[in-house]
Amino acid sequence: MKYIKGVGPARAKLLEEELHIKSCADLIRHYPSHYIDRSRSYPLAELSGDMPAVQVRGRFVTFTTQGEGAKMRLVGLFTDGTATIEVVWFRRIKALKELYQTGREYILFGKPQAFNNRWSMVHPEVDPPDAPGAAEGLRGVYPLTEKLRNRGVSSRNIFTWIQNALKIAGHLPETLPASLISRYRMMSADQAMRVIHNPPDNARLQQARQRLKFEELFYLQLNIRRYSNRRTAAVQGIRFPKIGRFFNTFYSDILPFPLTGAQKRVLREIRADVGSGRQMNRLLQGDVGSGKTIVALMSMLIAIDNGKQACLMAPTEILAQQHYESLRSLAAPLGINVRLLTGSTRKKDRDEIHAQLSDGSLHITIGTHALIENSVQFHDLGMVIIDEQHRFGVMQRARLWSKNATLPHVLVMTATPIPRTLAMTVYGDLDVSVIDELPPGRKPITTLLRYDDQRMQVYRAIGRELAQGRQVYIVYPLIQESEKLDLKSLEEGYELVRDTFPSYRTAFVHGKMKPAEKDHQMHLFANHDAHILVATTVIEVGVNVPNASVMVIENAERFGLSQLHQLRGRVGRGAAQSYCILMSKRKIAADTRKRLELMTTTTDGFAIAEADLKMRGPGDLEGTLQSGIPFDLHIANLATDGQLVQLARNCAEEILDADPPLSLPQHSMLLPELRRLYYRPLDLSRIS
């Protein structure tokens, strides 16, 4: 890097620290975030405030330094003969005064701003007319960090260094098999890389983008599928050959309601997995209330029918307790031994559970992180269920699998609906099942958007629900008041709610409370000893109170769609009609209003997740799905490139089916490129 003309050791170190650019190959793959047409120059007299960045030609008339110390700025008066504009710099003032001259022609490129009836541009690009790339049509704008800008690195610098790197590189070798390039009429790797940085026109630019997006997604899918295939071949599972008395009796005599078509489909997929002789590694997606728990229990019954033990691990004690109560009551008629193991389990009970686990008399264990303690030893663990699995670290989950000589079957569940393209990538090494319908008879939640000036109307509606014996959640985004964000604080809201509803007991929960106090407050609400729960998003997962019929979300404009949907899912669990009320300021951005209005029109979690992916992009969502996602997309976008994800996956599977070791001559470029991109094997599949 440091030997590229214009870079040097200091800038090379800065690029590595800020943009993770360590080599020429990294540099040329630092793609523009967007493009601007530099073929037209505007007269200054035609400027308007709604213009994006524009290009103007003219000369500096004067330069003056204004202010002192940290507030010092350089102001250049610039004219093209039709009008004047002030050009303002707040950094590198001394260097810029020496760089630019009055009377000489320059091309400025920046966003015009109007202030006190005068036009100005802050930190525009400034080039002489003969500079490479100036006024040359489509020009890429490269992503930068604030530190790079402060150190004088501009998008123009990045462009120039990339041009120099491309000269050094010469003809770039092909990275895709000729069969794929021919079949899909793609540009060569060399063509695409040069066009993406120097597009002659928009049509060629789009061809280059499609080629580079496909290549990025193809190698990602090739890597995921390759290691998934290896795991499938290498990791033997416990074969469950029979569906026996426990499963059949539960299905025919105990099941409290008929299974939906989606539940039946998922159970067929699970039965095929556990009967195949390979380890099941399956992700079960299902919206709140879709019946994942019944599927989990019936999966555990298959294990018990085949002489194995099963366990279910939940992220919080209260959720583990609720799973325990639900599963124990369902399994009781079968005579199955179900126990709860958490950090709060008394020593006497804990010792008894440990003994029953060791001798095999304990069939199903429900627990929290306590299940992975070294002292917990199973006799023969055959089925592991993980609820809200993104709440557990990879190594925590690995410790649970290691408790059996043969790896148990694994079913991981999430109530966070994941768009298909994201699930194929993030969970590409797991088989994915989806429960996409709700049990019959459930009343859809009514979602309403209300504004701060309608608060008393909302409180009257809450009062009517409380008078009927119902319970209410009120969720705030913050714990303490923040003047910057102007949000309702939890503490202030708690006092307001208590004053408004003095006849009802109000509980109070947030993430910074000590676990014991938090659990106490949650139990007050779960046991109907408290009527209103004022909380932060700590209640997003892990509270099941069928009697709660109202969810009020304060400052709803501050939440993403998926989080709003998760919070809404805390109600609608009983027979009564339930309501979710989104509270917002009236003055909000158009996109924000569109997001909130979408919540009022659908309760389909997958439709909401797709919309969230398009509005926010995959970055925010990935953080909620699995920590440490082992890929970095430079040009492809999971929010908008769903068809390309599918095509890349199909092509990767086709090549691996024909040539599993990737040793054929026509695939000679694949392994070296995989090693370059993924120097660490991606094999999270064994630990889901």
C-alpha positions in Angstrom: 0.0 0.0 0.0 2.6 2.5 1.0 4.4 2.2 -2.3 1.3 3.4 -4.3 2.0 6.9 -5.7 0.6 9.5 -3.3 0.0 7.2 -0.3 3.2 6.7 1.7 3.6 5.0 5.1 1.5 7.4 7.2 -1.5 7.3 4.9 -1.1 3.6 4.4 -1.4 3.1 8.2 -4.4 5.5 8.3 -6.2 3.6 5.6 -5.6 0.3 7.4 -6.9 1.7 10.7 -10.0 3.5 9.3 -11.1 1.4 6.3 -9.2 -1.9 6.8 -7.4 -1.4 3.5 -4.1 -3.3 3.8 -3.2 -4.0 0.1 -3.8 -3.0 -3.5 -6.4 -5.7 -3.7 -8.3 -4.1 -0.7 -7.9 -0.7 -2.2 -9.4 -1.5 -5.6 -12.3 -3.2 -3.9 -13.2 0.0 -2.0 -16.1 0.8 -4.2 -17.9 4.1 -4.6 -21.0 4.5 -2.5 -22.7 6.5 -5.2 -22.0 8.4 -8.4 -22.3 12.0 -9.5 -22.6 13.4 -13.0 -19.7 15.8 -13.4 -20.3 16.5 -17.1 -22.3 19.7 -16.5 -21.3 22.9 -14.9 -24.0 25.2 -13.5 -23.9 29.1 -13.6 -23.8 30.5 -10.1 -26.9 32.6 -11.0 -28.9 29.3 -11.4 -28.2 27.8 -8.0 -31.1 26.8 -5.8 -31.3 25.5 -2.3 -32.8 22.1 -3.2 -29.8 21.2 -5.4 -27.6 18.2 -4.4 -23.9 18.6 -5.0 -23.2 20.7 -8.2 -20.2 21.7 -10.3 -19.3 25.3 -11.0 -16.4 27.0 -12.9 -14.8 30.3 -12.1 -12.1 32.1 -10.2 -11.3 33.1 -6.6 -11.4 36.9 -6.1 -10.1 37.1 -2.5 -9.2 34.9 0.5 -9.7 36.0 4.0 -9.1 34.4 7.4 -11.9 34.8 9.9 -12.2 34.0 13.7 -9.5 32.7 16.0 -8.2 29.5 17.4 -10.5 26.5 17.0 -13.2 28.7 15.4 -10.8 30.0 12.7 -12.0 29.5 9.1 -10.7 30.4 5.6 -13.3 32.1 3.3 -12.7 32.4 -0.5 -14.9 34.7 -2.6 -15.5 32.8 -5.9 -17.2 34.1 -9.1 -18.1 32.9 -12.6 -19.2 36.3 -13.9 -22.9 35.6 -13.2 -22.8 35.7 -9.4 -20.6 35.1 -6.4 -20.4 32.4 -3.7 -18.4 32.1 -0.5 -16.2 29.0 -0.2 -15.5 28.1 3.4 -12.9 25.7 5.0 -12.6 24.9 8.7 -9.6 22.6 8.5 -6.0 22.7 7.0 -6.3 26.5 6.6 -2.6 27.2 6.2 -2.0 24.5 3.6 -5.1 25.6 1.6 -4.0 29.3 1.6 -0.8 28.2 -0.1 -2.5 25.8 -2.5 -5.1 28.0 -4.1 -4.5 31.3 -6.0 -6.7 34.2 -6.9 -7.3 34.9 -10.6 -6.7 31.2 -11.7 -9.6 29.1 -13.1 -10.9 26.3 -10.9 -13.8 23.8 -10.9 -15.7 23.6 -7.6 -17.8 20.6 -6.7 -20.0 20.7 -3.6 -23.5 21.4 -2.1 -24.6 25.0 -2.3 -26.2 26.4 0.8 -28.1 29.7 1.3 -27.5 31.8 4.4 -28.5 35.5 4.8 -29.3 35.8 1.1 -25.7 34.7 0.2 -24.6 31.4 -1.3 -21.8 29.3 0.2 -20.1 25.9 -0.2 -18.3 24.2 2.7 -15.2 22.1 2.0 -16.0 21.5 -1.7 -13.7 19.6 -4.1 -11.4 22.1 -5.9 -9.6 21.2 -9.1 -7.9 23.0 -11.9 -9.7 22.2 -15.3 -6.9 20.0 -16.5 -6.9 17.7 -13.3 -7.5 14.0 -14.1 -11.2 13.2 -13.6 -12.4 16.8 -13.3 -15.6 17.4 -15.3 -15.5 13.9 -16.9 -19.0 12.6 -16.6 -19.9 10.0 -13.9 -17.6 10.2 -10.9 -17.6 7.9 -7.9 -18.0 9.2 -4.4 -16.0 7.0 -2.0 -16.9 6.2 1.6 -14.7 8.0 4.1 -14.5 8.4 7.9 -14.4 11.6 9.8 -10.8 11.0 10.9 -9.7 10.6 7.2 -11.5 13.9 6.3 -9.8 15.7 9.2 -6.4 14.3 8.0 -7.0 15.8 4.6 -8.0 12.6 2.7 -10.8 13.2 0.2 -12.9 11.1 -2.2 -10.7 12.5 -4.9 -7.5 11.2 -3.2 -9.1 7.7 -3.0 -10.0 7.9 -6.7 -6.4 8.8 -7.7 -4.8 6.1 -5.5 -7.1 3.5 -7.0 -6.2 4.6 -10.5 -2.5 4.2 -9.6 -3.2 0.8 -8.0 -4.9 -0.4 -11.2 -1.9 0.6 -13.3 0.4 -1.4 -11.0 -1.9 -4.4 -11.0 -2.0 -4.7 -14.8 -4.6 -7.1 -16.2 -6.6 -8.6 -13.3 -7.0 -12.4 -13.3 -10.4 -13.9 -13.7 -12.1 -15.0 -10.5 -15.2 -16.9 -11.9 -15.5 -20.0 -14.0 -15.8 -19.3 -17.7 -19.1 -21.3 -17.8 -20.8 -18.8 -15.4 -19.4 -15.7 -17.3 -20.7 -17.1 -20.6 -24.0 -18.4 -19.3 -25.0 -15.1 -17.6 -23.1 -12.8 -20.1 -21.1 -11.1 -17.5 -18.1 -8.7 -17.8 -14.7 -10.1 -17.1 -13.2 -9.4 -13.6 -10.7 -6.9 -15.2 -13.4 -5.0 -17.2 -15.8 -4.8 -14.2 -13.2 -3.5 -11.8 -12.1 -0.8 -14.2 -15.6 0.3 -15.2 -16.8 0.4 -11.5 -14.2 3.1 -10.9 -14.3 4.8 -14.3 -17.8 4.3 -15.7 -18.2 5.6 -19.3 -21.9 5.6 -19.0 -24.7 4.3 -16.7 -25.4 1.2 -18.7 -21.8 -0.1 -18.4 -21.8 0.9 -14.8 -24.8 -1.3 -14.1 -23.2 -4.2 -15.9 -20.1 -3.9 -13.7 -22.1 -3.6 -10.5 -24.1 -6.7 -11.3 -20.9 -8.7 -12.1 -19.1 -7.6 -8.9 -22.2 -8.1 -6.7 -22.7 -11.6 -8.1 -19.1 -12.5 -7.5 -19.2 -11.3 -3.9 -22.4 -13.3 -3.2 -21.2 -16.3 -5.1 -18.1 -16.7 -3.0 -20.0 -16.1 0.2 -22.5 -18.8 -0.7 -19.8 -21.1 -2.0 -17.9 -20.8 1.4 -21.1 -21.4 3.5 -22.3 -24.4 1.4 -18.8 -26.0 1.2 -18.4 -26.1 4.9 -22.0 -27.1 5.5 -21.6 -30.0 3.1 -18.4 -31.0 4.9 -20.2 -31.0 8.3 -23.1 -33.0 6.9 -20.7 -35.6 5.6 -18.4 -35.7 8.7 -20.7 -35.2 11.6 -22.9 -38.2 12.3 -26.1 -37.7 14.1 -28.2 -40.0 16.4 -30.8 -41.9 14.3 -34.3 -41.8 15.7 -35.9 -44.6 13.8 -39.3 -44.7 15.5 -42.2 -42.4 16.3 -43.5 -44.1 19.4 -45.9 -44.0 22.3 -45.1 -40.6 23.8 -45.4 -38.7 20.4 -48.5 -40.6 19.2 -50.4 -40.4 22.5 -49.7 -36.7 22.8 -50.8 -36.1 19.2 -54.0 -38.1 19.4 -55.1 -37.5 23.0 -53.5 -34.5 24.6 -52.8 -31.8 22.0 -55.0 -28.9 23.1 -55.8 -27.7 19.5 -55.3 -29.0 16.0 -51.9 -28.3 14.5 -51.8 -25.7 11.7 -50.6 -26.8 8.2 -47.3 -24.9 8.8 -46.7 -26.8 12.1 -47.3 -30.1 10.4 -44.9 -29.2 7.6 -42.2 -28.3 10.0 -42.6 -31.5 12.1 -42.3 -33.5 8.8 -39.0 -31.7 8.1 -37.8 -32.4 11.6 -38.8 -36.1 11.5 -36.9 -36.5 8.2 -33.8 -34.9 9.7 -33.7 -37.0 12.9 -34.4 -40.2 11.0 -31.6 -39.6 8.4 -28.6 -40.6 10.5 -27.1 -37.1 10.2 -27.2 -34.4 12.9 -30.1 -32.1 12.6 -29.2 -28.4 12.6 -32.4 -26.5 11.9 -33.5 -23.0 12.5 -37.2 -22.6 13.3 -38.6 -19.2 12.5 -42.1 -18.4 13.7 -43.9 -15.2 14.5 -45.0 -14.6 18.1 -47.9 -17.0 18.9 -47.4 -19.2 15.9 -46.9 -22.4 18.0 -43.1 -22.9 18.0 -43.3 -24.3 21.6 -45.7 -27.2 20.7 -43.3 -28.1 17.8 -40.4 -28.0 20.2 -42.2 -30.3 22.7 -43.2 -32.8 20.0 -39.6 -32.8 18.7 -38.4 -33.6 22.3 -41.0 -36.4 22.5 -39.4 -38.1 19.4 -36.1 -38.1 21.3 -37.7 -39.6 24.4 -39.5 -42.3 22.3 -36.0 -43.3 21.1 -34.6 -43.5 24.6 -32.8 -40.1 24.7 -33.0 -37.0 26.9 -33.9 -33.5 25.7 -33.3 -30.0 27.0 -34.6 -26.5 26.2 -32.4 -23.5 27.0 -34.0 -20.0 27.3 -32.2 -16.6 27.7 -33.9 -15.5 30.9 -35.2 -17.1 34.1 -38.7 -15.8 33.6 -38.9 -17.2 30.1 -37.4 -20.5 31.3 -40.0 -20.6 34.1 -42.9 -19.9 31.7 -41.6 -22.7 29.3 -41.4 -25.1 32.3 -44.9 -24.4 33.5 -46.3 -24.7 30.0 -44.4 -27.9 29.0 -44.9 -29.6 32.4 -48.6 -29.3 32.2 -48.7 -30.6 28.6 -46.4 -33.5 29.3 -47.9 -34.5 32.7 -50.5 -36.9 31.4 -47.7 -38.8 29.7 -45.8 -39.4 32.9 -42.7 -37.6 31.6 -40.3 -36.1 34.1 -39.8 -32.4 33.4 -37.6 -30.3 35.6 -36.4 -26.6 35.7 -32.8 -25.7 36.3 -31.8 -22.0 36.7 -29.4 -20.0 38.7 -32.1 -19.7 41.4 -32.7 -23.4 41.8 -32.2 -24.5 45.4 -29.2 -26.7 46.1 -31.4 -29.6 47.2 -33.4 -29.5 44.0 -30.2 -28.9 42.0 -28.5 -32.0 43.4 -31.6 -34.1 42.6 -31.8 -32.8 39.1 -28.1 -33.6 38.6 -28.6 -37.1 39.8 -31.7 -37.7 37.5 -29.8 -36.2 34.5 -26.9 -38.6 35.1 -29.0 -41.8 35.6 -31.3 -40.9 32.7 -34.6 -40.7 34.7 -35.0 -37.0 33.9 -36.5 -36.8 30.4 -36.8 -33.0 29.7 -34.8 -30.2 31.3 -35.8 -26.6 30.9 -33.1 -24.1 31.9 -31.0 -21.0 31.4 -27.2 -20.7 31.2 -27.2 -23.1 34.3 -27.5 -25.9 31.8 -24.0 -25.4 30.5 -22.3 -25.5 33.9 -19.6 -28.2 34.1 -21.5 -30.0 36.9 -24.5 -30.7 34.6 -23.9 -34.1 33.0 -26.5 -35.8 30.8 -26.9 -39.6 30.6 -27.7 -39.5 26.9 -28.7 -36.1 25.4 -30.4 -36.5 22.0 -32.3 -33.2 21.4 -31.3 -29.6 22.2 -33.8 -26.7 21.7 -32.5 -23.2 21.9 -35.1 -20.4 22.3 -34.2 -16.9 21.0 -30.8 -18.3 20.1 -29.1 -15.0 19.2 -29.2 -14.2 22.9 -26.5 -16.8 23.6 -22.8 -16.6 22.6 -21.4 -19.1 20.2 -19.1 -20.7 22.8 -21.9 -20.9 25.3 -23.9 -23.0 22.9 -20.9 -25.1 22.0 -20.5 -26.1 25.6 -24.0 -27.6 25.6 -23.4 -29.7 22.5 -20.2 -31.1 24.0 -22.1 -32.7 26.9 -22.8 -35.8 24.7 -20.3 -38.2 23.0 -22.4 -38.0 19.8 -23.6 -34.6 18.9 -27.3 -34.2 19.7 -29.9 -32.9 17.2 -30.2 -29.1 17.4 -33.3 -27.0 16.9 -32.8 -23.2 17.3 -35.9 -21.1 17.5 -36.5 -17.4 16.9 -39.6 -15.2 17.0 -37.7 -12.5 15.1 -38.9 -13.0 11.5 -35.9 -13.0 9.2 -36.3 -12.1 5.5 -35.5 -15.0 3.3 -32.4 -13.5 1.7 -30.9 -12.7 5.1 -31.7 -16.1 6.5 -30.1 -17.8 3.5 -26.9 -15.9 4.3 -26.7 -15.4 8.0 -28.0 -18.9 8.7 -26.8 -20.4 5.4 -25.3 -23.4 7.2 -28.6 -24.3 8.9 -31.7 -25.7 7.4 -34.5 -23.2 7.8 -38.1 -24.0 8.7 -40.8 -21.4 8.9 -44.2 -21.4 10.7 -46.0 -18.8 8.7 -49.5 -19.0 9.9 -51.2 -18.5 13.3 -53.4 -21.0 15.1 -57.1 -20.6 14.2 -59.3 -18.4 16.5 -56.6 -16.0 17.6 -57.7 -12.4 17.3 -55.3 -10.1 15.4 -53.9 -7.3 17.5 -55.3 -3.9 16.6 -52.4 -1.4 16.1 -53.1 2.4 16.4 -50.9 5.4 15.8 -51.6 8.2 18.3 -49.8 11.5 18.9 -48.7 13.2 22.1 -51.7 15.6 22.0 -54.0 12.6 22.1 -52.5 11.2 25.3 -55.7 11.7 27.5 -57.7 9.8 24.9 -55.2 7.0 25.1 -55.3 7.0 28.9 -59.1 6.7 28.9 -58.8 3.7 26.7 -56.2 2.1 29.1 -58.5 2.8 32.0 -61.4 0.9 30.3 -59.1 -2.1 29.8 -57.9 -2.0 33.4 -61.5 -1.8 34.6 -62.2 -5.1 32.9 -59.3 -6.7 34.8 -56.8 -6.5 31.9 -53.1 -5.6 32.2 -51.0 -3.0 30.3 -47.4 -2.6 29.2 -46.0 0.9 28.7 -42.5 0.9 27.0 -40.0 3.8 27.0 -36.8 4.0 25.0 -34.6 5.5 27.8 -34.0 5.2 31.5 -33.1 8.8 32.3 -34.1 12.0 30.6 -32.0 13.0 27.6 -32.2 16.7 26.5 -30.5 15.9 23.2 -33.0 13.3 22.0 -36.0 14.9 23.7 -37.4 11.5 24.7 -39.8 10.7 27.4 -37.8 9.3 30.3 -38.8 6.0 32.0 -38.6 7.6 35.5 -40.8 10.5 34.5 -43.2 8.2 32.7 -43.4 5.9 35.8 -44.5 8.8 38.0 -47.0 10.0 35.4 -48.6 6.6 35.1 -48.8 6.1 38.9 -50.5 9.6 39.2 -52.9 8.9 36.4 -53.9 5.4 37.6 -53.6 5.6 41.4 -56.0 2.7 42.0 -53.7 0.2 40.2 -50.3 -1.1 41.1 -47.5 -0.2 38.7 -44.3 -2.3 38.3 -41.1 -0.8 36.9 -38.3 -2.6 34.9 -35.2 -1.6 33.1 -32.0 -3.2 32.0 -29.7 -1.5 34.6 -31.6 -3.0 37.5 -30.0 -5.8 39.6 -31.3 -9.2 38.2 -33.1 -10.1 41.4 -35.0 -6.8 41.6 -35.8 -7.0 37.8 -37.1 -10.6 38.2 -39.2 -9.5 41.3 -40.9 -6.7 39.3 -41.5 -9.0 36.3 -43.0 -11.6 38.5 -45.4 -9.0 40.1 -46.7 -8.4 36.6 -46.7 -12.0 35.5 -48.6 -13.1 38.6 -51.2 -10.3 38.2 -50.0 -8.6 41.4 -49.2 -5.5 39.3 -51.6 -4.1 36.7 -49.3 -1.9 34.7 -45.6 -2.6 33.7 -43.6 0.4 32.8 -40.4 -0.8 31.1 -37.7 -0.4 28.6 -37.2 -2.9 25.7 -35.9 -5.4 28.3 -39.4 -7.0 28.0 -39.0 -7.4 24.2 -38.3 -11.2 24.7 -39.3 -13.4 27.6 -42.6 -12.3 29.1 -45.8 -14.2 28.5 -48.8 -12.7 30.2 -52.0 -13.8 28.5 -54.0 -11.3 30.5 -52.1 -8.3 29.1 -54.2 -6.7 26.4 -52.5 -3.3 25.8 -49.0 -2.4 24.7 -48.2 1.3 24.6 -44.9 2.2 23.0 -43.7 5.8 23.8 -41.5 7.6 21.2 -42.3 4.8 18.7 -40.6 6.8 16.0 -37.3 5.9 17.7 -37.7 2.1 17.2 -37.1 0.0 14.2 -40.0 -2.0 12.6 -38.8 -5.4 13.8 -38.4 -4.1 17.4 -41.9 -2.6 17.3 -43.2 -5.9 16.1 -41.4 -7.8 18.8 -42.9 -5.5 21.5 -46.3 -5.8 20.0 -46.0 -9.6 20.3 -46.1 -9.3 24.1 -49.9 -8.8 23.9 -52.5 -10.8 22.0 -51.7 -14.0 23.9 -55.1 -14.5 25.5 -58.7 -14.7 24.3 -59.4 -10.9 24.7 -59.0 -8.4 21.9 -55.6 -6.7 22.3 -54.2 -3.3 21.2 -50.8 -1.9 20.4 -50.7 1.9 20.6 -47.7 3.7 19.0 -47.2 7.1 20.6 -45.3 9.7 18.6 -44.7 13.4 18.1 -46.7 14.9 15.3 -43.6 16.4 13.6 -41.7 13.4 12.3 -40.0 12.7 9.0 -42.0 11.3 6.1 -40.1 8.0 6.1 -40.7 7.6 9.9 -44.4 8.2 9.5 -44.5 5.6 6.7 -42.8 3.1 9.0 -45.3 3.6 11.8 -48.3 3.6 9.4 -47.1 0.2 8.0 -47.3 -1.2 11.6 -51.0 -0.3 11.7 -51.8 -2.1 8.4 -50.2 -5.5 9.0 -49.3 -8.0 11.7 -47.3 -10.2 9.3 -43.9 -10.4 10.9 -42.2 -11.5 7.7 -43.7 -8.6 5.7 -42.5 -6.2 8.4 -39.0 -7.7 8.4 -38.8 -7.4 4.6 -39.8 -3.7 4.9 -37.4 -3.2 7.8 -34.6 -4.7 5.7 -35.4 -2.3 2.8 -35.7 0.8 5.0 -32.8 0.2 7.3 -30.5 -2.1 5.4 -29.1 -5.4 6.8 -26.6 -3.9 9.2 -28.9 -3.2 12.1 -30.8 -6.4 11.6 -27.7 -8.6 11.5 -26.7 -7.3 15.0 -30.0 -8.7 16.4 -29.7 -12.1 14.7 -26.2 -13.4 15.4 -23.1 -11.8 16.8 -19.9 -12.1 14.8 -21.4 -12.6 11.3 -18.4 -13.9 9.4 -18.7 -11.9 6.2 -18.4 -8.3 5.0 -20.2 -7.2 1.8 -18.5 -4.4 -0.1 -21.0 -3.9 -2.9 -23.9 -6.4 -2.7 -26.8 -5.5 -0.5 -29.0 -8.1 1.2 -31.9 -5.7 1.3 -32.1 -5.2 -2.4 -30.2 -8.0 -4.1 -32.4 -11.0 -3.1 -32.6 -12.4 -6.6 -28.8 -12.3 -6.9 -28.5 -14.1 -3.5 -30.7 -16.9 -4.8 -28.8 -17.1 -8.2 -25.4 -17.1 -6.4 -26.6 -19.9 -4.0 -27.9 -22.0 -6.9 -24.6 -21.6 -8.8 -22.5 -22.5 -5.8 -24.6 -25.6 -5.1 -24.4 -26.6 -8.8 -20.6 -26.4 -8.8 -20.2 -28.2 -5.5 -22.5 -31.0 -6.6 -20.3 -31.5 -9.7 -17.0 -30.9 -8.1 -17.0 -31.1 -4.2 -13.2 -30.7 -3.8 -13.1 -27.9 -6.4 -10.3 -29.7 -8.1 -11.4 -29.6 -11.8 -9.2 -27.4 -14.1 -12.2 -25.1 -14.9 -12.6 -24.4 -11.2 -8.9 -23.7 -10.5 -9.5 -20.1 -9.5 -12.0 -20.9 -6.8 -9.9 -22.3 -3.9 -7.3 -19.5 -4.1 -10.0 -16.9 -4.1 -11.8 -18.6 -1.2 -8.6 -18.6 0.8 -8.0 -15.0 0.1 -11.6 -14.0 1.2 -12.1 -16.4 4.0 -8.7 -17.3 5.6 -10.6 -18.8 8.6 -12.9 -21.7 8.0 -16.5 -20.7 8.4 -17.9 -23.7 10.3 -20.4 -22.3 12.9 -22.8 -25.0 11.8 -21.8 -27.4 14.5 -22.8 -24.8 17.1 -25.7 -23.3 15.3 
